[in-house]
Amino acid sequence: VLIVIMMAGMWCMQPEKASAADQVIRVLLTTTDFNSRYHQEITVSYDGKEITYTAEEVKKQGDKVRIPAQKDGIRILSIQRQSGTPVYDGSIEIIPKAEGLIIVNELFLEKYLTRVVPSEMPATYEKEALKAQAVAAHTYAERQHLLEQSHPTAELCGADFSNDSSQYQACFTENQARRYYGDNFEASYAKITAAVDEVLPYVLEYDGTPIIAAFCSMSAGTTESAETVWGSKVEYLVPVESEADTSAPRYLETASFTGEEFQAAVQDALPDAVWDTDMAKWVQVGACSQSGTVLEVTVGGKTCSGQELRQMLGLRSAVFSVDVQDGKLVFTTKGYGHGVGMSQYGANAMAKDGADWQEILCHYYPAAQLVQGELPA
């Protein structure tokens, strides 16, 4: 049963709540430093045992080895992260391939979301903002799952996504979260778990399909359109007001480059750039979007987009101005991230002002609907 509700002039759908306890997702685990999906040898530790697997040994046992979920998790000793040896909730599958062994971690959706939310949004944020982030994370997982069901990515080997946060949604293991939150872990985890539980069945959809639940740390005061950043129009990823972002810590940031540093940073992308004797002519900002994103910029006589220059220089956003100070190029940026979708800082500000998670989501994803989600088998 779906009940249509009206919030702040935008239509949303509020479903009756139902259990999502049986929903599972599958995450491919990469090697140390996330540089490969193939493991030449895997050593696991659980229930007082330590076992090492090679591809040859796994093949003797069939097409894969499955280690059921353990009360204290499954430690993979052959992988190292910044937080130490990772420990995984849920079950582990080890699958032999010609190039090496694949590891897939299968875990319940609720557990997955309690690991994603604290890796994407500070646990110190308001509970309603955390709920909004949980719905966005759930929507991402469901959309990715459906995409992999219909058009599998060969590299994922049957998983929904990998744990490489440069490609997919970030996700802490428990020991990563404990290291990150320190003495505040227990309180933070309890707060996040409560937020996740309250919104677990809900996802955002448009035209019957889970949306691209994009989000950013903070906008430049107005969020950006998907069309501006990624080149394709998306009905629910359009500019909306997020004025609170302008008061966020580090909303304005500067990045300075000597002439040599700047030339080295853009050389690979713009090898034919020509450098005038007047440094002030090196970078000329052209057209900008209504949200402030630099659409076109001329660098050494060559044209590129603001997003491209942001990547070359490692700037915090593509909303920037540039000046010459003391013989250096100084870029001043506004906001942090691509600016599309939900502003996390803005969501927290809305929550502080009394908005609930539904109002937050309806504001940042206009035209999207809240519905009950379900990951198909």
C-alpha positions in Angstrom: 0.0 0.0 0.0 1.4 3.4 -1.0 0.2 6.7 0.5 0.8 9.8 -1.5 2.1 12.7 0.7 2.9 16.3 -0.2 6.1 17.9 1.2 7.3 21.4 0.5 5.5 21.5 -2.8 7.0 18.2 -4.0 5.3 14.8 -4.3 6.7 11.8 -2.4 5.4 8.4 -1.7 5.3 6.9 1.8 4.9 3.1 1.9 3.8 0.9 4.7 7.0 -0.4 6.4 8.0 -4.1 5.8 10.9 -6.2 6.9 14.1 -6.2 4.8 15.8 -8.7 7.0 16.2 -11.3 4.3 17.8 -9.0 1.7 21.5 -9.7 1.0 24.2 -8.0 -1.1 27.5 -9.3 -2.5 30.7 -7.3 -2.4 33.8 -8.3 -4.2 36.9 -7.8 -2.0 40.0 -6.4 -3.6 43.6 -7.0 -2.7 45.8 -4.9 -0.4 45.8 -1.3 -1.7 42.7 -2.2 -3.8 44.9 -2.7 -6.9 43.5 -6.1 -8.1 40.5 -8.3 -7.7 42.7 -11.4 -8.0 44.3 -12.9 -5.0 47.1 -15.5 -5.5 46.7 -16.9 -2.1 44.1 -16.3 0.7 44.6 -16.9 4.4 41.5 -16.6 6.6 41.1 -16.9 10.4 37.8 -17.7 12.2 36.5 -19.8 15.1 40.1 -20.5 16.3 41.2 -21.8 12.9 43.6 -20.4 10.3 43.4 -21.7 6.7 45.3 -20.9 3.6 43.7 -21.4 0.1 45.3 -21.5 -3.3 43.4 -21.8 -6.6 44.4 -25.4 -7.0 43.2 -26.4 -3.5 39.9 -24.6 -4.0 39.3 -26.3 -7.3 39.7 -29.7 -5.6 36.7 -28.8 -3.4 34.4 -27.7 -6.3 33.7 -24.5 -8.0 34.1 -22.4 -4.8 34.6 -22.5 -1.1 32.0 -20.9 1.1 32.7 -19.9 4.7 29.5 -19.3 6.7 29.1 -16.1 8.7 30.9 -16.2 12.1 29.9 -14.6 15.4 33.1 -12.7 15.6 33.5 -12.2 11.9 36.0 -13.7 9.4 39.5 -12.2 9.4 41.4 -12.2 6.0 45.0 -12.3 7.0 46.3 -12.0 3.4 44.8 -8.5 3.1 46.1 -5.5 4.8 44.4 -2.1 5.1 45.3 1.1 6.8 43.3 0.0 9.8 45.1 -3.4 9.9 43.8 -6.8 9.0 40.2 -6.6 7.9 37.4 -8.5 9.6 34.2 -9.2 7.6 30.6 -9.7 8.7 28.6 -12.2 6.7 29.8 -15.1 4.7 32.9 -15.4 2.5 33.1 -17.1 -0.9 36.4 -18.0 -2.5 36.1 -18.6 -6.2 39.0 -19.9 -8.4 39.7 -18.1 -11.7 42.5 -18.5 -14.2 44.1 -15.3 -13.0 43.8 -16.1 -9.3 41.2 -16.3 -6.5 38.2 -14.1 -6.2 36.7 -13.2 -2.7 33.0 -12.2 -2.4 31.6 -11.1 0.9 27.8 -11.7 1.2 26.1 -9.9 4.0 22.6 -8.8 5.0 21.5 -5.4 3.8 21.1 -4.0 7.3 24.6 -4.8 8.3 25.9 -3.4 5.0 24.2 -0.1 5.6 25.5 0.2 9.1 29.0 0.0 7.5 28.3 2.3 4.6 26.7 5.2 6.5 29.6 6.0 8.9 32.1 5.8 6.0 30.1 8.4 4.0 28.7 10.7 6.6 30.0 11.7 10.1 28.2 10.0 12.9 28.1 13.3 14.7 25.5 14.5 12.2 21.8 14.7 13.1 19.9 11.4 13.2 17.5 12.6 10.4 20.4 13.4 8.2 21.9 9.9 8.9 18.5 8.4 7.9 18.5 10.3 4.6 22.1 9.0 4.0 20.9 5.4 4.8 18.1 5.7 2.2 20.6 7.0 -0.4 23.0 4.2 0.4 20.2 1.6 0.2 19.0 3.1 -3.1 22.5 2.9 -4.5 22.9 -0.8 -3.5 19.5 -1.7 -5.0 20.2 0.1 -8.3 23.6 -1.5 -8.6 22.2 -4.9 -7.8 19.5 -4.6 -10.5 22.1 -3.4 -13.0 24.3 -6.4 -12.3 21.4 -8.8 -12.6 20.4 -7.5 -16.0 23.9 -6.6 -17.4 26.6 -8.3 -15.3 30.0 -6.8 -15.1 32.5 -9.5 -15.9 35.1 -8.1 -13.5 32.7 -8.3 -10.6 32.3 -12.1 -11.0 28.7 -12.2 -9.7 29.1 -9.5 -7.0 27.0 -6.4 -6.9 30.0 -4.1 -6.6 33.5 -4.1 -5.1 34.9 -2.5 -2.0 37.1 -0.1 -4.1 35.7 3.2 -3.0 37.2 5.0 -6.0 34.7 3.0 -8.1 31.8 2.2 -5.8 30.2 3.2 -2.6 32.6 3.3 0.4 32.0 0.7 3.2 33.9 0.4 6.5 34.7 -3.0 8.1 34.1 -3.0 11.8 37.8 -2.6 12.6 38.0 0.4 10.2 35.1 2.0 11.9 36.6 1.4 15.4 39.8 3.0 14.3 38.1 5.9 12.7 35.7 6.7 15.6 38.0 5.6 18.4 36.5 5.9 21.9 33.2 7.1 20.3 32.7 3.9 18.3 30.0 2.3 20.5 27.9 5.4 20.7 28.4 6.2 17.0 27.5 2.7 15.9 24.4 2.6 18.1 23.2 5.9 16.6 23.8 4.8 13.1 22.2 1.4 13.6 19.1 3.0 15.0 18.9 5.4 12.0 19.3 2.5 9.5 16.7 0.4 11.2 14.1 3.1 11.1 14.4 3.6 7.3 15.5 0.1 6.2 12.7 -0.7 3.7 12.8 2.6 1.9 14.5 3.5 -1.4 14.1 6.4 -3.9 12.7 5.6 -7.3 11.9 7.5 -10.5 9.7 5.9 -13.1 9.8 2.6 -11.2 13.6 2.4 -11.1 15.9 3.1 -8.2 17.5 6.5 -8.8 21.1 7.5 -9.1 21.3 8.6 -5.5 24.2 11.1 -6.0 25.4 13.1 -3.0 28.3 15.5 -2.2 29.9 16.8 1.0 28.6 20.3 0.3 27.5 22.4 -2.7 28.5 26.0 -3.5 25.1 27.2 -2.2 23.0 25.6 -4.9 23.4 22.0 -6.0 24.4 21.2 -9.5 22.6 19.4 -12.3 23.7 15.9 -13.5 23.5 17.3 -17.0 26.2 19.9 -16.2 28.6 17.5 -14.5 28.0 14.2 -16.4 26.4 15.3 -19.7 23.1 13.6 -19.4 19.8 15.1 -18.1 18.4 13.4 -15.0 15.0 14.6 -13.9 15.6 14.4 -10.2 19.2 15.6 -10.2 18.6 19.3 -10.8 19.8 22.4 -9.0 18.1 23.1 -5.6 18.9 25.7 -2.9 21.4 24.7 -0.3 22.3 28.0 1.2 23.5 26.5 4.5 26.5 25.1 2.7 28.0 28.6 2.4 28.5 28.6 6.2 30.2 25.1 6.3 33.8 24.7 7.6 36.2 24.9 4.6 33.5 26.1 2.3 36.1 28.4 0.8 39.5 26.9 0.2 42.6 27.9 -1.7 45.1 25.9 -3.6 48.4 27.5 -4.7 50.7 26.3 -7.5 54.1 27.6 -8.7 54.5 27.9 -12.4 56.4 24.6 -12.6 53.9 22.8 -10.4 51.0 23.9 -12.4 52.6 23.0 -15.8 53.5 19.6 -14.5 49.9 19.0 -13.2 48.3 19.7 -16.6 51.0 18.5 -18.9 49.6 15.0 -19.6 46.1 16.3 -20.3 47.2 19.4 -22.2 50.5 18.6 -23.8 50.2 21.4 -26.4 49.5 24.2 -24.0 51.6 27.4 -24.6 52.6 29.5 -21.6 52.6 33.2 -21.9 55.3 35.2 -20.1 52.4 36.8 -18.1 51.1 34.1 -15.7 47.8 35.9 -15.3 47.0 34.8 -18.9 47.6 31.1 -18.2 44.2 30.3 -16.9 41.1 32.1 -18.2 37.7 31.1 -16.7 34.9 31.2 -19.3 31.3 30.2 -19.0 29.8 29.0 -15.6 26.6 27.3 -14.8 23.9 29.0 -12.7 25.2 26.9 -9.7 28.7 28.3 -10.3 30.4 25.3 -11.9 33.1 26.3 -14.4 31.9 25.0 -17.7 34.8 26.1 -19.8 38.3 27.2 -19.0 41.2 28.1 -21.2 44.6 26.8 -20.0 47.7 27.7 -22.0 45.5 28.5 -25.0 43.7 25.1 -24.8 40.1 24.6 -23.7 38.9 22.1 -21.2 36.0 21.9 -18.7 36.2 23.0 -15.1 35.7 19.4 -14.0 38.7 18.3 -16.0 40.9 21.0 -14.6 39.6 20.1 -11.1 40.8 16.5 -11.6 44.2 17.6 -13.0 44.8 19.9 -10.0 43.0 17.9 -7.2 40.8 20.9 -6.4 37.9 20.5 -3.9 35.3 21.5 -6.5 34.8 22.8 -10.0 33.3 26.0 -8.6 36.5 28.1 -8.6 38.1 31.4 -9.4 41.8 31.9 -10.1 44.2 34.8 -9.4 48.0 35.4 -9.3 49.6 36.1 -6.0 53.3 36.3 -5.2 54.2 34.6 -8.5 51.8 31.7 -7.9 48.4 30.7 -9.4 45.9 30.7 -6.5 42.6 28.8 -7.0 39.7 29.6 -4.6 37.1 26.9 -4.5 33.6 26.8 -3.1 32.0 23.7 -1.7 33.4 20.2 -1.9 32.6 17.5 -4.4 30.7 17.4 -7.7 27.7 19.2 -6.1 25.1 16.9 -7.6 22.2 15.5 -5.5 22.1 15.6 -1.7 24.5 18.0 0.1 25.5 16.2 3.3 26.2 19.4 5.1 22.9 20.8 3.8 21.0 17.8 4.9 22.5 18.1 8.4 21.5 21.8 8.5 18.0 21.0 7.4 17.8 18.4 10.2 19.0 20.9 12.8 16.2 23.2 11.6 13.6 20.5 12.2 13.3 18.7 8.9 12.8 15.0 8.9 14.6 12.5 6.6 11.7 12.5 4.1 11.7 16.2 3.8 15.5 16.2 3.2 15.2 13.6 0.5 12.3 15.3 -1.2 14.2 18.6 -1.2 17.4 17.2 -2.7 15.8 14.7 -5.1 12.7 16.4 -6.5 10.6 14.2 -8.7 11.9 11.0 -7.0 9.5 8.9 -4.9 10.0 7.0 -1.7 9.0 3.4 -2.0 9.6 0.1 -0.3 12.7 -1.5 -1.7 13.4 -5.1 -2.2 16.5 -6.8 -3.7 15.4 -9.6 -5.9 17.0 -13.0 -5.4 
